[in-house]
Amino acid sequence: MTDNNHEPSGESADARSRWVEDAQAALDRTLEAMRSAWDATRESRMSALDSAKQAAQELGNVLDKGITAARDRWSADEAESAESGEPANTTDQ
């Protein structure tokens, strides 16, 4: 009959233990490399965030100007319509 004992031999347990230690060491090195890479790119990320912030502020300024221009135009259209007695054109065609 075959021995169905599932307990690993001493040699097998040592090999498994070494494998776990090696895997943990490799994982630790990978993690450290990723941390180093992340830290090394910090300045680039901060610069990109500053550029994005500036672009968003510029977009906000442009939108504000567009809204002001649209309000001025609508006010002029309403004033013109009031003078002529015709309803203002409020639909896009």
Helices and strands as residue ranges (DSSP letters): H 10-40, H 42-84
